[in-house]
Amino acid sequence: MDARQKILSSATKLFSTQGYATTSLAQVAKEAQVSKALIFWHFASKEDLFRTALTESLAPYSIDVLEALAGLGELDQVGKLIDVYFAFVSQNVYSVRFLLSLVVREEKNLDDVLDRTTELFRIYRSLLADILRSGRDKGVFRATVDPEADATLIMATLNGILLQGFAASILQADPKPLLEHMKTGLAERLSAPAA
């Protein structure tokens, strides 16, 4: 890892755990094991470092699932979406923690962050709602399925499980069994009764 990337990685970690205001460039330099002067070689200011870390954290925020869903029935598509979402968060855990910490700390000037993450969530939830609607219309799912409400509930439950996973070291809990339990419960809840 080059010096610039070490600085960005360390800054992301510190900004996510301490917030922007309480993170100093001296702390970033110590964490990255570089001099403070080297930080200024790569970044004009603390604000520039923060914005660059934020931009890089947003880079992976796109999930292309259409190919993964091709040829699957609606119930399998729902399960696949859950698996892809979990894998995405697991692979980008530091980025997700960074963004969540900024929102929780109510950092200023986060409109671009909120817009991008909200858009990703909206697209993902809409795709899930479309699958639920299709399954309901085909009779695969119960007639009582409310695509919008059920998609929102699935996303909320999934996010809750993932948040618990973030605290796994404290709670000593693995989120994977909960995800499997969720998928099993959804299959029972959504599936139309056998005729």
KEMIZA-935880 format. One record per residue (C-alpha): residue in one letter; y, x, z. Coordinates in nm, 3 decimals, decimal comma, m for minus. Example, Ala and Ser with C-alpha at 12.3 -4.5 7.8 and 13.67 -1.06 7.14 Angstrom:
A m0,450 1,230 0,780
S m0,106 1,367 0,714
END
This chain:
M 0,000 0,000 0,000
D 0,337 0,145 m0,099
A 0,631 0,171 0,144
R 0,815 m0,131 0,004
Q 0,508 m0,351 0,044
K 0,448 m0,218 0,398
I 0,806 m0,309 0,487
L 0,769 m0,659 0,339
S 0,435 m0,716 0,511
S 0,572 m0,604 0,847
A 0,890 m0,806 0,805
T 0,693 m1,120 0,717
K 0,477 m1,076 1,026
L 0,777 m1,022 1,256
F 0,991 m1,299 1,104
S 0,700 m1,541 1,143
T 0,631 m1,452 1,506
Q 0,985 m1,388 1,633
G 1,216 m1,565 1,390
Y 1,497 m1,422 1,181
A 1,761 m1,391 1,453
T 1,546 m1,197 1,701
T 1,385 m0,960 1,451
S 1,571 m0,633 1,411
L 1,540 m0,386 1,127
A 1,442 m0,125 1,386
Q 1,142 m0,342 1,479
V 1,050 m0,379 1,112
A 1,072 m0,002 1,063
K 0,854 0,062 1,368
E 0,595 m0,198 1,260
A 0,586 m0,059 0,904
Q 0,587 0,301 1,030
V 0,883 0,391 0,811
S 1,240 0,494 0,879
K 1,519 0,240 0,897
A 1,689 0,431 0,614
L 1,388 0,362 0,392
I 1,432 m0,010 0,452
F 1,790 0,021 0,322
W 1,659 0,218 0,023
H 1,457 m0,087 m0,081
F 1,670 m0,373 0,058
A 2,047 m0,416 0,074
S 2,045 m0,595 0,411
K 1,834 m0,779 0,665
E 1,917 m1,101 0,476
D 1,794 m0,942 0,150
L 1,471 m0,834 0,322
F 1,424 m1,183 0,465
R 1,486 m1,354 0,129
T 1,248 m1,116 m0,049
A 0,978 m1,173 0,214
L 1,032 m1,547 0,178
T 1,014 m1,535 m0,202
E 0,692 m1,334 m0,192
S 0,546 m1,576 0,061
L 0,614 m1,863 m0,178
A 0,453 m1,686 m0,476
P 0,097 m1,812 m0,416
Y 0,210 m2,173 m0,366
S 0,039 m2,326 m0,663
I m0,313 m2,458 m0,679
D m0,480 m2,524 m1,014
V m0,773 m2,755 m0,945
L m0,812 m2,959 m1,261
E m1,078 m2,730 m1,407
A m1,268 m2,726 m1,075
L m1,273 m3,108 m1,072
A m1,396 m3,151 m1,429
G m1,731 m3,327 m1,452
L m1,745 m3,426 m1,084
G m1,768 m3,781 m0,953
E m1,483 m3,912 m0,739
L m1,649 m3,842 m0,403
D m1,734 m3,487 m0,507
Q m1,376 m3,445 m0,634
V m1,240 m3,541 m0,291
G m1,474 m3,288 m0,127
K m1,377 m3,021 m0,380
L m1,006 m3,082 m0,315
I m1,065 m3,038 0,058
D m1,256 m2,714 m0,003
V m0,991 m2,577 m0,242
Y m0,709 m2,664 m0,001
F m0,891 m2,495 0,288
A m0,966 m2,187 0,077
F m0,602 m2,166 m0,036
V m0,471 m2,180 0,321
S m0,735 m1,932 0,441
Q m0,648 m1,685 0,165
N m0,275 m1,719 0,231
V m0,283 m1,755 0,609
Y 0,006 m1,515 0,677
S 0,224 m1,680 0,416
V 0,148 m2,026 0,555
R 0,214 m1,909 0,912
F 0,541 m1,751 0,801
L 0,662 m2,069 0,633
L 0,548 m2,292 0,919
S 0,717 m2,069 1,174
L 1,044 m2,088 0,982
V 1,031 m2,466 0,975
V 0,934 m2,491 1,343
R 1,213 m2,249 1,441
E 1,457 m2,451 1,231
E 1,580 m2,142 1,047
K 1,888 m2,203 0,835
N 1,905 m2,223 0,456
L 1,543 m2,322 0,400
D 1,601 m2,588 0,135
D 1,421 m2,382 m0,131
V 1,121 m2,333 0,102
L 1,100 m2,698 0,195
D 1,145 m2,811 m0,166
R 0,864 m2,591 m0,293
T 0,614 m2,665 m0,015
T 0,697 m3,036 m0,019
E 0,644 m3,047 m0,394
L 0,305 m2,876 m0,362
F 0,203 m3,121 m0,089
R 0,327 m3,418 m0,296
I 0,137 m3,308 m0,607
Y m0,180 m3,247 m0,410
R m0,156 m3,581 m0,228
S m0,084 m3,763 m0,558
L m0,390 m3,606 m0,719
L m0,599 m3,717 m0,421
A m0,453 m4,070 m0,443
D m0,534 m4,084 m0,817
I m0,896 m3,991 m0,745
L m0,919 m4,253 m0,471
R m0,767 m4,517 m0,701
S m1,008 m4,427 m0,981
G m1,307 m4,444 m0,746
R m1,193 m4,779 m0,608
D m1,135 m4,921 m0,957
K m1,483 m4,807 m1,069
G m1,647 m4,957 m0,761
V m1,755 m4,615 m0,631
F m1,525 m4,659 m0,332
R m1,472 m4,968 m0,119
A m1,225 m5,228 m0,244
T m1,030 m5,180 0,081
V m0,940 m4,820 m0,003
D m0,561 m4,782 m0,011
P m0,513 m4,475 m0,233
E m0,167 m4,376 m0,107
A m0,232 m4,438 0,263
D m0,581 m4,288 0,258
A m0,463 m3,979 0,067
T m0,185 m3,929 0,324
L m0,433 m3,969 0,612
I m0,676 m3,722 0,453
M m0,398 m3,466 0,410
A m0,274 m3,519 0,767
T m0,625 m3,475 0,906
L m0,685 m3,170 0,689
N m0,357 m3,013 0,800
G m0,441 m3,087 1,164
I m0,778 m2,913 1,128
L m0,609 m2,616 0,963
L m0,347 m2,594 1,238
Q m0,628 m2,589 1,491
G m0,782 m2,311 1,284
F m0,460 m2,111 1,321
A m0,509 m2,128 1,696
A m0,882 m2,043 1,668
S m0,842 m1,722 1,864
I m0,697 m1,922 2,154
L m0,924 m2,225 2,122
Q m1,229 m2,028 2,004
A m1,290 m2,296 1,744
D m1,405 m2,255 1,386
P m1,244 m2,515 1,154
K m1,534 m2,515 0,904
P m1,763 m2,749 1,103
L m1,471 m2,989 1,144
L m1,406 m2,982 0,769
E m1,772 m3,062 0,700
H m1,762 m3,343 0,956
M m1,446 m3,476 0,792
K m1,610 m3,477 0,447
T m1,919 m3,654 0,583
G m1,701 m3,914 0,757
L m1,499 m3,967 0,440
A m1,813 m4,023 0,236
E m1,919 m4,294 0,482
R m1,571 m4,446 0,503
L m1,492 m4,446 0,131
S m1,823 m4,519 m0,038
A m1,885 m4,874 m0,151
P m2,184 m5,038 0,017
A m2,504 m5,029 m0,184
A m2,563 m5,354 m0,371
END
